[in-house]
Amino acid sequence: MGNNMENRQNNIAETFQLFIGDKEMLAKVIECFPYPIEIYAPDGTSVMVNKAMLSEYKISNPDVIVGK
């Protein structure tokens, strides 16, 4: 059973890796998730948040988070 879960996690990771070169498509996919998501650059800077994240933390403008 553990191996099956690992395979599923690897498949999910591979799917998201397809979007790495297409930031617009990645943004659209992330926006579809019903739970808060925040994407960071390697240096720790926030580069993207979805609407669920803004709603959860009652933030009206993503510029409050993105770039910080």
C-alpha positions in Angstrom: 0.0 0.0 0.0 2.8 2.4 0.8 4.3 1.9 -2.6 1.0 2.8 -4.3 0.8 6.0 -2.3 4.4 6.9 -3.3 3.6 6.2 -6.9 0.5 8.5 -6.7 2.6 11.3 -5.1 5.3 10.9 -7.8 2.6 11.2 -10.5 1.2 14.3 -8.9 4.7 15.8 -8.7 5.4 14.9 -12.4 2.2 16.6 -13.4 3.1 19.8 -11.7 6.6 19.8 -13.2 5.0 20.0 -16.6 3.8 23.5 -15.7 7.1 24.8 -14.6 7.8 26.4 -17.9 4.3 27.8 -18.3 3.6 30.2 -15.5 0.2 31.2 -16.8 -1.0 27.6 -16.9 0.4 27.0 -13.4 -1.4 30.0 -12.1 -4.7 28.8 -13.6 -4.3 25.4 -12.1 -3.4 26.8 -8.7 -6.4 29.1 -8.8 -8.7 26.1 -9.1 -7.7 24.6 -5.7 -10.2 25.3 -3.0 -7.6 25.6 -0.3 -4.9 28.3 0.3 -1.8 28.0 -1.8 1.3 30.3 -1.8 4.2 29.8 -4.1 7.7 30.9 -3.2 10.8 31.7 -5.2 14.0 29.8 -4.1 15.0 32.9 -2.1 11.8 32.7 0.0 10.0 35.6 -1.8 6.3 35.0 -2.3 5.6 34.9 -6.1 2.0 33.8 -6.3 -1.1 33.2 -4.1 -4.5 31.9 -5.0 -7.9 33.4 -4.2 -8.5 30.8 -1.4 -5.3 32.1 0.3 -6.5 35.7 0.1 -10.0 34.8 1.4 -8.7 32.6 4.3 -6.5 35.4 5.6 -8.9 38.2 4.6 -6.5 40.0 2.3 -8.0 42.1 -0.4 -5.0 42.6 -2.6 -2.3 40.0 -3.4 0.3 42.7 -3.6 0.2 42.7 0.2 1.9 39.2 0.1 3.4 38.8 -3.4 7.0 40.1 -3.7 7.6 40.0 0.1 
